[in-house]
Amino acid sequence: MDLLDTLTAKGLRREIPTREEALAVLATTDDEILDVVAAAGRVRRQWFGRRVKLNYLVNLKSGLCPEDCSYCSQRLGSKAEILKYTWLKPEQAAEAAAAGLAGGAKRVCLVASGRGPTDRDIDRVADTIAAIKDANEAVEVCACLGLLSDNQAERLKAAGADAYNHNLNTSEGTYGDITTTHTYADRVDTVNKAHGAGLSACSGLIAGMGESDEDLVDVVFALRELDSDSVPVNFLIPFEGTPLAKEWNLTPQRCLRILAMVRFVCPDVEVRIAGGREVHLRSMQPLGLHIANSIFLGDYLTSEGQAGQADLDMIADAGFEVEGAGQVTLPRHRVDAAEAAGHACAPAGGACGSGGGCGPCGGHGEAAAAAGSAPASADGQEAAPEAGADSGPNDELRSDLVRVRRRGAGTELAPNA
């Protein structure tokens, strides 16, 4: 296919495709899906080999968020029966992080619901970072705390944070349709604050929520323009008790097309499959590894993921390898450019690769989930599919796939890692 040959060649040269080419990827048919995966896979292997970076989420403060993000189980007015608790103590968070590190994660993502941190919250997170790094000096730490005020990013950097996650989620044109308590510009400002303080910028999207293909392309090009080191791609799992509870329109093929489009637009950037992979990719998750080079291990913020060992088995069975602590995630040219600019895009092992970074990190408590053995997730609903391409069993409501997290951080039960 001329389109895929062109996109592969551009990706190998680190050349950005046109908007029309990006849209054409989303318009390919299910019959072409293996060709799309193969083309994106060549670009992925050029810059990241067969390594898969593992990230581990620790939900420092769950629920009770004042923001009204429509997709979020922690939002204002949410009736989702999730865990609700205030700040974990540093030693509790360090214990939770240790489980993920023992499972092979090289990055810990510290997430807290809320509009944004107070100065006291920054102190709490600084103490938590210290506790985690005292136990494992080489670990990468990404903070995800919401909208940042002046000098807060600098304080996190001084405390030892390597990265900051704040997802754009959707296009500027549709942002007001999903959230009214803050703006798209607020989110861009926070990503710029993090980058300006020398933190690796991790920012991604939610694939869906009713936006068009054009909106998906808009947000990915915006992320490219922000120079995010890591782009978490979330797929919505609709939680009962949230405004998007009835939105079930994704198929595995649609998810793969979206991942491929992101890879072509961001060829040399860490692309993470974040919330929703177990629910929406299901048995086709291994194909996603041929496009993305990063996933979350184990559970998510408010939902359970598949067993950590199942993640590791999937990686090995698909012919990939877990990225080690001593390996740098980003390609050398991006590391050199970041170091020249004074950014920390390659700490012990590289970029903030959601969202998630923290794929389903949502600093407004927005990323609420991903999936599990009976899966669940955080973000992402779908625009209407192209005619004849994405209709099928996913059109039915599958609330049975959403499993609220009842273990790990904030509970007395052992975490999944």
C-alpha positions as CSV (number, residue, x, y, z in Angstrom):
1,M,0.0,0.0,0.0
2,D,1.5,3.4,-1.1
3,L,0.2,5.1,2.1
4,L,1.9,2.7,4.5
5,D,5.1,2.6,2.5
6,T,5.2,6.4,2.6
7,L,4.4,6.5,6.3
8,T,7.0,3.9,7.1
9,A,9.7,5.8,5.2
10,K,8.8,9.0,6.9
11,G,8.9,7.4,10.3
12,L,12.3,5.9,9.8
13,R,13.5,9.4,8.9
14,R,11.7,11.0,11.8
15,E,9.6,13.0,9.4
16,I,6.1,14.0,10.5
17,P,3.2,12.8,8.2
18,T,0.6,15.2,6.9
19,R,-2.7,15.5,8.5
20,E,-4.3,13.8,5.5
21,E,-2.0,10.9,5.9
22,A,-2.8,10.6,9.6
23,L,-6.5,10.6,8.8
24,A,-6.0,8.0,6.1
25,V,-4.5,5.6,8.7
26,L,-7.7,5.9,10.8
27,A,-9.8,5.3,7.6
28,T,-8.1,1.9,6.7
29,T,-10.3,-1.2,6.8
30,D,-10.1,-4.2,9.1
31,D,-8.8,-6.2,6.1
32,E,-5.7,-4.0,6.1
33,I,-5.1,-4.0,9.9
34,L,-2.1,-6.4,9.8
35,D,-0.5,-4.3,7.1
36,V,-1.0,-1.2,9.3
37,V,0.5,-3.0,12.3
38,A,3.5,-4.2,10.3
39,A,4.2,-0.7,9.0
40,A,4.0,0.9,12.4
41,G,6.0,-1.9,13.8
42,R,8.9,-1.2,11.5
43,V,9.0,2.4,12.8
44,R,8.7,1.2,16.5
45,R,11.6,-1.3,16.1
46,Q,13.8,1.4,14.4
47,W,13.7,3.6,17.5
48,F,12.9,1.2,20.3
49,G,13.9,-2.2,19.2
50,R,11.9,-5.0,20.9
51,R,12.0,-3.4,24.4
52,V,8.8,-2.8,26.4
53,K,8.9,-0.3,29.2
54,L,6.9,-1.2,32.3
55,N,5.3,1.6,34.4
56,Y,3.5,1.2,37.7
57,L,0.7,3.4,39.1
58,V,0.4,4.4,42.7
59,N,-2.9,6.2,43.5
60,L,-1.8,8.5,46.4
61,K,-5.3,10.0,46.9
62,S,-8.4,8.5,45.4
63,G,-11.8,10.0,44.6
64,L,-13.5,13.2,45.8
65,C,-12.3,15.3,43.0
66,P,-13.9,18.8,42.4
67,E,-13.4,18.6,38.6
68,D,-16.2,17.4,36.3
69,C,-14.4,15.4,33.7
70,S,-17.1,13.3,32.1
71,Y,-15.1,10.2,31.7
72,C,-13.7,10.0,35.2
73,S,-14.8,7.7,38.0
74,Q,-13.3,10.2,40.6
75,R,-15.1,13.2,39.2
76,L,-17.5,15.6,41.0
77,G,-20.8,13.9,41.3
78,S,-19.5,10.4,40.3
79,K,-21.6,7.6,41.6
80,A,-19.0,4.9,40.7
81,E,-18.3,2.7,43.7
82,I,-14.6,3.2,43.7
83,L,-12.1,3.4,46.6
84,K,-12.0,6.8,48.3
85,Y,-9.2,7.8,50.6
86,T,-7.0,10.7,51.4
87,W,-3.2,10.9,51.0
88,L,-1.2,7.8,51.6
89,K,1.7,8.2,54.0
90,P,5.1,8.1,52.2
91,E,6.0,4.7,53.6
92,Q,2.6,3.3,52.3
93,A,3.3,4.7,48.9
94,A,6.8,3.3,48.9
95,E,5.5,-0.1,49.9
96,A,3.0,0.0,47.0
97,A,5.8,1.1,44.6
98,A,8.1,-1.7,45.7
99,A,5.6,-4.3,44.4
100,G,5.6,-2.8,40.9
101,L,9.4,-2.5,40.9
102,A,9.7,-6.1,42.0
103,G,7.5,-7.0,39.0
104,G,9.9,-5.4,36.6
105,A,8.6,-1.8,36.4
106,K,11.3,0.9,36.0
107,R,9.0,3.9,36.4
108,V,6.6,4.7,39.3
109,C,3.8,7.1,38.5
110,L,2.5,8.9,41.6
111,V,-1.1,10.1,41.0
112,A,-3.4,12.2,43.1
113,S,-7.0,13.3,42.3
114,G,-7.9,16.9,42.6
115,R,-7.7,20.2,40.6
116,G,-4.1,20.6,41.5
117,P,-1.7,20.4,44.4
118,T,-1.3,22.8,47.2
119,D,2.2,23.7,48.5
120,R,1.6,21.2,51.3
121,D,0.7,18.6,48.8
122,I,4.0,19.2,47.0
123,D,5.8,18.6,50.3
124,R,3.9,15.4,50.8
125,V,4.9,14.2,47.3
126,A,8.5,15.2,47.9
127,D,8.6,13.1,51.0
128,T,7.1,10.2,49.1
129,I,9.6,10.5,46.3
130,A,12.4,10.5,48.9
131,A,11.0,7.3,50.4
132,I,10.8,5.5,47.1
133,K,14.2,6.6,45.9
134,D,15.8,5.7,49.3
135,A,14.7,2.2,48.6
136,N,15.6,2.2,44.9
137,E,17.9,5.0,43.7
138,A,17.6,4.1,40.1
139,V,13.8,4.2,39.8
140,E,12.2,6.8,37.6
141,V,9.4,8.8,39.3
142,C,6.6,10.6,37.4
143,A,4.2,12.8,39.3
144,C,0.7,13.4,38.2
145,L,-1.1,15.9,40.5
146,G,-3.2,18.1,38.2
147,L,-2.8,21.7,37.2
148,L,0.5,23.2,38.4
149,S,1.0,26.7,39.9
150,D,4.1,28.7,39.4
151,N,7.3,27.1,40.9
152,Q,5.6,23.8,41.8
153,A,7.3,22.0,38.9
154,E,10.6,23.3,40.0
155,R,10.0,22.1,43.5
156,L,9.1,18.6,42.2
157,K,12.2,18.6,40.1
158,A,14.3,19.5,43.1
159,A,12.6,16.8,45.1
160,G,13.8,14.1,42.7
161,A,10.9,13.8,40.3
162,D,12.0,12.8,36.8
163,A,8.8,13.5,34.9
164,Y,5.3,15.0,35.1
165,N,2.2,13.7,33.5
166,H,-0.7,15.8,32.4
167,N,-2.8,14.6,29.5
168,L,-4.5,16.8,26.9
169,N,-7.1,14.1,26.5
170,T,-8.9,15.4,23.4
171,S,-8.7,18.2,20.9
172,E,-9.0,21.9,21.8
173,G,-12.2,22.1,19.8
174,T,-14.0,19.4,21.8
175,Y,-12.5,19.9,25.2
176,G,-15.4,21.9,26.5
177,D,-17.7,19.1,25.7
178,I,-16.1,16.8,28.3
179,T,-14.9,19.2,31.0
180,T,-16.2,22.7,32.2
181,T,-14.2,23.2,35.4
182,H,-10.9,23.9,33.6
183,T,-9.8,24.5,30.0
184,Y,-7.6,22.9,27.3
185,A,-5.3,26.0,27.7
186,D,-4.9,25.2,31.4
187,R,-3.6,21.7,30.5
188,V,-1.2,23.0,27.9
189,D,0.1,25.5,30.4
190,T,0.8,22.7,32.9
191,V,2.7,20.6,30.4
192,N,4.8,23.7,29.5
193,K,5.5,24.4,33.1
194,A,6.7,20.8,33.6
195,H,8.9,21.0,30.5
196,G,10.2,24.4,31.5
197,A,11.3,23.1,34.9
198,G,13.4,20.3,33.3
199,L,10.9,17.5,33.9
200,S,10.2,15.0,31.2
201,A,6.9,15.9,29.7
202,C,4.4,13.1,29.6
203,S,1.1,13.9,27.9
204,G,-1.4,11.8,26.1
205,L,-5.0,11.4,24.9
206,I,-8.2,9.6,25.4
207,A,-9.3,7.9,22.2
208,G,-13.0,8.5,22.0
209,M,-15.7,10.2,23.9
210,G,-17.5,11.1,20.7
211,E,-14.8,13.0,18.9
212,S,-14.2,12.7,15.2
213,D,-11.1,11.3,13.5
214,E,-10.1,15.0,12.9
215,D,-10.2,15.6,16.6
216,L,-8.0,12.6,17.3
217,V,-5.5,13.8,14.7
218,D,-5.7,17.3,16.2
219,V,-4.7,16.2,19.7
220,V,-1.9,14.0,18.5
221,F,-0.4,16.8,16.4
222,A,-0.8,19.1,19.4
223,L,1.1,16.6,21.6
224,R,3.9,16.4,18.9
225,E,4.1,20.2,19.0
226,L,4.4,20.2,22.8
227,D,7.4,17.8,22.3
228,S,6.1,15.3,24.8
229,D,8.6,12.6,25.6
230,S,5.9,10.1,26.3
231,V,2.4,9.8,24.8
232,P,0.0,7.6,26.8
233,V,-3.0,6.4,24.7
234,N,-6.1,5.6,26.8
235,F,-9.2,3.9,25.7
236,L,-12.3,4.6,27.7
237,I,-13.9,2.0,29.9
238,P,-17.3,3.5,30.8
239,F,-17.8,3.4,34.5
240,E,-21.4,3.1,35.8
241,G,-22.2,6.3,37.6
242,T,-20.4,8.6,35.1
243,P,-21.8,10.6,32.2
244,L,-20.1,8.3,29.6
245,A,-21.3,5.0,31.2
246,K,-23.2,4.0,28.0
247,E,-20.3,4.7,25.5
248,W,-19.1,1.3,24.2
249,N,-18.0,1.8,20.6
250,L,-14.3,0.6,20.4
251,T,-13.1,-2.5,18.6
252,P,-9.6,-4.0,18.8
253,Q,-9.0,-3.0,15.2
254,R,-10.0,0.6,15.8
255,C,-7.6,0.7,18.8
256,L,-4.8,-0.6,16.7
257,R,-5.4,2.0,14.0
258,I,-5.3,4.8,16.6
259,L,-2.1,3.5,18.1
260,A,-0.6,3.3,14.6
261,M,-1.6,6.8,13.8
262,V,0.1,8.0,17.0
263,R,3.2,6.1,16.2
264,F,3.5,7.6,12.7
265,V,3.0,11.1,14.0
266,C,5.4,10.5,17.0
267,P,7.9,8.0,15.5
268,D,10.7,8.5,18.1
269,V,8.6,9.1,21.2
270,E,7.6,6.6,23.8
271,V,4.0,5.5,23.0
272,R,2.3,3.8,25.9
273,I,-0.9,1.7,25.8
274,A,-2.6,2.9,28.9
275,G,-6.1,2.6,30.3
276,G,-8.4,0.2,28.5
277,R,-6.0,-2.1,26.7
278,E,-7.3,-5.3,28.4
279,V,-10.9,-4.3,27.7
280,H,-10.7,-3.1,24.1
281,L,-7.7,-4.8,22.6
282,R,-8.4,-8.0,24.6
283,S,-6.8,-11.0,22.8
284,M,-5.1,-8.6,20.3
285,Q,-3.0,-6.9,23.0
286,P,0.2,-8.5,21.7
287,L,-0.4,-6.8,18.3
288,G,-0.4,-3.5,20.2
289,L,3.1,-4.2,21.5
290,H,4.3,-4.1,17.8
291,I,3.3,-0.4,17.8
292,A,3.7,0.9,21.3
293,N,6.8,0.4,23.4
294,S,5.4,1.0,26.9
295,I,2.5,-0.3,29.1
296,F,1.4,-0.2,32.7
297,L,2.0,-3.3,34.8
298,G,-0.9,-4.6,37.0
299,D,-3.7,-2.4,38.2
300,Y,-4.7,1.2,37.4
301,L,-6.0,4.0,39.6
302,T,-9.5,2.9,40.3
303,S,-9.8,-0.3,38.3
304,E,-8.0,-3.7,38.1
305,G,-5.8,-4.7,35.3
306,Q,-4.9,-8.2,34.2
307,A,-2.5,-10.1,36.4
308,G,1.0,-8.7,36.4
309,Q,2.4,-12.1,35.5
310,A,0.0,-12.2,32.5
311,D,1.5,-9.0,31.3
312,L,5.1,-10.4,31.6
313,D,4.0,-13.7,29.8
314,M,2.4,-11.7,27.0
315,I,5.5,-9.7,26.5
316,A,7.7,-12.8,26.3
317,D,5.3,-14.8,24.2
318,A,5.1,-12.0,21.7
319,G,8.9,-12.0,21.3
320,F,9.6,-8.8,23.2
321,E,11.7,-8.1,26.3
322,V,11.2,-6.0,29.4
323,E,13.3,-2.9,29.3
324,G,15.9,-2.9,32.1
325,A,16.7,-0.2,34.6
326,G,20.0,0.4,32.9
327,Q,18.6,0.9,29.4
328,V,17.7,4.3,28.1
329,T,14.1,4.5,26.8
330,L,14.4,7.3,24.2
331,P,16.6,7.2,21.1
332,R,20.0,8.9,21.5
333,H,19.1,11.9,19.5
334,R,16.2,12.8,21.7
335,V,18.3,12.3,24.9
336,D,21.0,14.5,23.5
337,A,18.5,17.2,22.5
338,A,16.9,17.1,26.0
339,E,20.2,17.3,27.8
340,A,21.2,20.3,25.7
341,A,17.9,22.0,26.6
342,G,18.3,21.1,30.3
343,H,15.4,18.7,30.3
344,A,15.3,15.4,32.2
345,C,13.9,13.2,29.5
346,A,16.3,10.4,30.2
347,P,16.9,9.8,33.9
348,A,17.9,6.2,34.8
349,G,16.0,4.8,31.8
350,G,14.5,7.5,29.6
351,A,11.4,9.4,28.9
352,C,8.2,9.8,30.8
353,G,7.1,7.1,28.8
354,S,0.8,7.6,30.5
355,G,-0.3,8.1,31.4
356,G,0.6,7.7,31.7
357,G,4.4,9.4,32.4
358,C,1.2,8.1,33.5
359,G,-1.2,7.0,30.9
360,P,-4.4,7.0,32.9
361,C,-2.9,9.5,35.3
362,G,-5.3,12.3,35.1
363,G,-4.2,15.0,37.5
364,H,-7.8,15.9,38.0
365,G,-8.5,12.4,39.1
366,E,-9.6,11.9,35.6
367,A,-8.0,8.7,34.6
368,A,-9.9,6.3,36.3
369,A,-9.2,2.9,35.2
370,A,-8.1,0.2,33.0
371,A,-8.7,-3.3,32.7
372,G,-8.2,-6.6,34.3
373,S,-8.6,-10.3,34.2
374,A,-12.1,-9.2,34.0
375,P,-10.8,-5.8,32.9
376,A,-11.4,-2.2,33.4
377,S,-9.8,1.1,32.4
378,A,-9.5,4.8,32.5
379,D,-10.1,6.8,29.4
380,G,-11.4,6.8,25.9
381,Q,-14.5,6.5,23.9
382,E,-15.0,6.4,20.2
383,A,-16.2,8.4,17.4
384,A,-18.7,6.7,15.1
385,P,-16.8,4.1,13.1
386,E,-16.4,4.2,9.4
387,A,-19.1,2.4,7.5
388,G,-18.6,-1.3,7.7
389,A,-15.3,-1.1,9.6
390,D,-16.0,-1.2,13.3
391,S,-19.4,-2.5,13.9
392,G,-19.7,-5.8,15.8
393,P,-20.0,-7.2,19.3
394,N,-18.5,-4.2,20.9
395,D,-21.7,-2.3,20.1
396,E,-23.3,-4.0,23.1
397,L,-22.8,-2.7,26.6
398,R,-20.2,-4.7,28.5
399,S,-20.2,-3.3,32.0
400,D,-19.2,-6.8,33.2
401,L,-15.7,-6.0,31.9
402,V,-15.3,-3.2,34.4
403,R,-13.7,-4.3,37.7
404,V,-13.2,-1.7,40.4
405,R,-9.9,-1.9,42.2
406,R,-10.3,-3.4,45.7
407,R,-6.6,-4.2,46.3
408,G,-3.3,-2.5,46.6
409,A,-2.9,1.2,47.6
410,G,-5.5,2.3,50.0
411,T,-6.5,-1.2,51.0
412,E,-5.2,-4.0,53.2
413,L,-4.8,-6.4,50.3
414,A,-1.6,-7.1,48.4
415,P,-1.3,-5.2,45.1
416,N,-1.3,-6.7,41.6
417,A,2.1,-6.5,40.1
